[in-house]
Amino acid sequence: MFFATRGQMKAVAAAHIAALLAWRSWHDGDRLGFALFDDAELTLQRCRSPKLTLHALLAEIVRFNQALPERYAQEPATSLPLHDVLQRTLSQIPKGSWLAVISDFHDLNPQTDALMAALRRRCDITAFVVLDDLHLRLPGRGNLAARYQHQHVSFTLTPALRDQIKQSVSARLAQQQNRLSRLGIEVRHIVVGDPLLPQLQRGDDHAGKRL
């Protein structure tokens, strides 16, 4: 989530989406709860009046995001997986509610599937998949550099390699969407380099008409 090639990082976009949805709850008078987490910490709040919850949520969003630059200068040693967070929140989500899960969903696994299926039986779920669209904007030729876990590499981009990268990322996103859709989850792809509000407003009954 601490990544972007233009505009805002995925974690910042996720924070903005959460804040916009929270303000929507305040506007509609719906009860609001939240779970915010990074690789090391989870903060959890049961559903209550948005008048009691909104400011706490916004403050926690700011706190988590301000910790990112210092915490992720190096690759984190441990990670708090999505399925662990879902397990801890399962009993606190009221039946008949709407659950927005905002993530890049890089760590989907059978445990996540089972927990998402259990949640789907008791509430509606929308998965907001935040992504960088670099794979759609790669030039036909040029030199690129990449860094991951203290390893650096540079390589020459050819039209064939560009197409291979595009197909690989597009296939992964499609597989991810199919996996979530089979569980009855609505999937919304959010491109972090584009304005967020129009993307949220586009054809979504929960997040769109009054934002």
C-alpha positions as CSV (number, residue, x, y, z in Angstrom):
1,M,0.0,0.0,0.0
2,F,3.0,2.3,0.4
3,F,3.4,2.7,-3.4
4,A,2.5,4.9,-6.3
5,T,4.0,6.1,-9.6
6,R,1.9,9.3,-9.7
7,G,-0.4,11.3,-7.5
8,Q,-1.0,9.7,-4.1
9,M,0.1,6.4,-2.6
10,K,-2.3,3.6,-2.3
11,A,-2.4,4.0,1.5
12,V,-3.3,7.7,1.2
13,A,-6.0,7.0,-1.4
14,A,-7.4,4.3,1.0
15,A,-7.5,6.9,3.8
16,H,-9.3,9.4,1.6
17,I,-11.9,6.8,0.6
18,A,-12.5,5.8,4.2
19,A,-12.9,9.4,5.2
20,L,-15.4,10.1,2.4
21,L,-17.5,7.0,3.3
22,A,-17.4,8.0,7.0
23,W,-18.7,11.5,6.1
24,R,-21.4,9.8,4.1
25,S,-22.5,7.8,7.2
26,W,-22.5,11.0,9.2
27,H,-24.7,12.7,6.6
28,D,-27.1,9.8,6.5
29,G,-27.2,9.2,10.2
30,D,-26.1,5.6,9.8
31,R,-24.1,3.9,12.6
32,L,-20.4,3.8,11.9
33,G,-17.7,1.4,13.0
34,F,-14.2,0.8,11.7
35,A,-11.1,-1.4,11.7
36,L,-7.8,0.3,10.7
37,F,-4.6,-1.7,10.4
38,D,-1.1,-1.8,9.1
39,D,1.6,-4.5,9.3
40,A,1.9,-4.2,13.1
41,E,-1.2,-2.7,14.6
42,L,-5.0,-2.9,14.5
43,T,-7.5,-0.4,16.0
44,L,-11.1,-1.4,16.2
45,Q,-14.3,0.4,16.9
46,R,-17.8,-1.1,17.2
47,C,-20.6,0.5,15.2
48,R,-22.0,3.6,17.0
49,S,-23.6,6.9,16.1
50,P,-21.3,8.7,13.6
51,K,-21.4,11.7,15.9
52,L,-19.4,9.6,18.4
53,T,-17.3,7.7,15.8
54,L,-16.5,10.1,13.0
55,H,-13.8,12.2,14.6
56,A,-12.1,9.1,16.2
57,L,-11.9,7.5,12.8
58,L,-10.5,10.6,11.1
59,A,-7.9,11.0,13.8
60,E,-6.8,7.3,13.6
61,I,-6.6,7.6,9.8
62,V,-4.2,10.6,10.1
63,R,-2.2,8.8,12.8
64,F,-1.7,5.7,10.7
65,N,-0.8,7.6,7.6
66,Q,1.7,9.9,9.3
67,A,3.5,6.8,10.6
68,L,4.0,5.4,7.1
69,P,7.1,7.3,5.9
70,E,9.2,6.5,9.0
71,R,7.9,2.9,9.4
72,Y,8.3,1.8,5.8
73,A,11.6,3.3,5.0
74,Q,12.6,-0.3,5.1
75,E,10.6,-3.4,4.4
76,P,8.5,-4.4,7.5
77,A,9.8,-7.5,9.3
78,T,6.3,-8.8,10.1
79,S,2.8,-8.4,8.5
80,L,-0.7,-8.4,9.9
81,P,-2.6,-10.4,7.3
82,L,-6.1,-9.4,6.1
83,H,-7.6,-12.8,7.3
84,D,-6.4,-12.1,10.8
85,V,-8.1,-8.7,10.8
86,L,-11.3,-10.2,9.4
87,Q,-11.3,-12.9,12.1
88,R,-11.0,-10.3,14.9
89,T,-13.8,-8.1,13.4
90,L,-16.3,-10.8,12.4
91,S,-18.3,-10.9,15.6
92,Q,-18.5,-7.1,15.8
93,I,-20.1,-6.4,12.4
94,P,-23.9,-6.2,12.9
95,K,-26.2,-8.3,10.6
96,G,-27.7,-6.3,7.8
97,S,-24.9,-3.8,7.7
98,W,-22.8,-2.7,4.8
99,L,-19.0,-3.4,4.9
100,A,-16.5,-1.5,2.8
101,V,-13.1,-3.2,2.6
102,I,-10.4,-0.8,1.3
103,S,-7.2,-2.5,0.3
104,D,-5.1,-3.7,-2.6
105,F,-6.0,-7.2,-1.6
106,H,-2.5,-8.6,-2.3
107,D,-2.8,-11.3,0.4
108,L,-6.0,-13.1,-0.5
109,N,-5.9,-16.7,0.6
110,P,-8.3,-19.6,1.4
111,Q,-8.7,-18.2,5.0
112,T,-9.7,-14.8,3.6
113,D,-12.2,-16.4,1.3
114,A,-13.8,-18.4,4.1
115,L,-14.1,-15.3,6.4
116,M,-15.4,-13.1,3.5
117,A,-18.0,-15.7,2.8
118,A,-19.1,-15.8,6.4
119,L,-19.3,-12.0,6.5
120,R,-21.3,-12.0,3.2
121,R,-23.9,-14.2,4.8
122,R,-24.6,-11.4,7.3
123,C,-24.0,-8.2,5.4
124,D,-23.4,-6.6,2.1
125,I,-19.7,-6.1,1.2
126,T,-18.0,-3.8,-1.3
127,A,-14.3,-4.3,-2.0
128,F,-12.6,-1.1,-3.0
129,V,-9.4,-2.4,-4.7
130,V,-6.9,0.5,-4.8
131,L,-4.4,0.2,-7.6
132,D,-1.7,2.0,-9.6
133,D,-2.3,1.9,-13.3
134,L,1.4,1.9,-14.4
135,H,0.8,-1.3,-16.4
136,L,-1.5,0.7,-18.6
137,R,0.9,3.6,-19.0
138,L,4.2,2.0,-19.8
139,P,6.0,3.4,-22.8
140,G,6.9,1.2,-25.7
141,R,10.6,1.5,-25.1
142,G,13.0,2.9,-22.4
143,N,15.0,2.1,-19.3
144,L,13.3,1.4,-16.0
145,A,14.5,0.8,-12.5
146,A,12.8,-1.0,-9.6
147,R,13.5,-1.6,-5.9
148,Y,12.1,-4.2,-3.6
149,Q,13.5,-5.5,-0.2
150,H,16.9,-3.8,-0.6
151,Q,17.3,-5.2,-4.1
152,H,17.7,-2.9,-7.0
153,V,17.4,-3.8,-10.7
154,S,17.4,-1.8,-14.0
155,F,16.2,-3.2,-17.3
156,T,15.4,-2.1,-20.8
157,L,11.7,-2.0,-21.7
158,T,10.8,-3.5,-25.0
159,P,7.3,-3.6,-26.6
160,A,7.2,-7.3,-26.0
161,L,8.1,-6.9,-22.3
162,R,5.6,-4.0,-21.9
163,D,2.8,-6.2,-23.3
164,Q,3.9,-9.0,-21.0
165,I,3.7,-6.8,-17.9
166,K,0.3,-5.4,-19.0
167,Q,-1.1,-8.8,-19.5
168,S,0.3,-10.2,-16.2
169,V,-1.1,-7.3,-14.1
170,S,-4.4,-7.3,-15.9
171,A,-4.8,-11.0,-15.4
172,R,-4.0,-10.8,-11.7
173,L,-6.6,-8.0,-11.2
174,A,-9.2,-10.1,-13.2
175,Q,-8.5,-13.2,-11.1
176,Q,-8.7,-11.1,-7.9
177,Q,-12.1,-9.7,-9.1
178,N,-13.4,-13.1,-10.0
179,R,-12.4,-14.5,-6.7
180,L,-14.2,-11.8,-4.7
181,S,-17.2,-11.8,-7.1
182,R,-17.8,-15.5,-6.6
183,L,-18.2,-14.8,-2.9
184,G,-21.0,-12.3,-3.7
185,I,-18.8,-9.2,-3.1
186,E,-19.1,-6.1,-5.2
187,V,-15.7,-5.1,-6.6
188,R,-14.8,-1.5,-7.3
189,H,-11.4,-0.7,-8.8
190,I,-10.0,2.7,-7.7
191,V,-7.0,4.1,-9.6
192,V,-5.0,6.2,-7.1
193,G,-3.6,8.6,-9.7
194,D,-7.2,9.7,-10.8
195,P,-9.6,11.9,-8.8
196,L,-11.2,9.7,-6.2
197,L,-14.6,11.3,-5.8
198,P,-15.9,10.7,-9.3
199,Q,-14.8,7.1,-9.1
200,L,-16.8,6.6,-5.9
201,Q,-19.8,8.3,-7.3
202,R,-19.8,6.2,-10.5
203,G,-22.7,3.7,-10.3
204,D,-22.5,2.9,-6.6
205,D,-25.7,2.9,-4.5
206,H,-23.8,2.9,-1.2
207,A,-21.0,5.4,-1.8
208,G,-22.1,7.5,-4.7
209,K,-25.3,9.5,-4.9
210,R,-24.7,11.9,-2.0
211,L,-20.9,12.2,-1.9
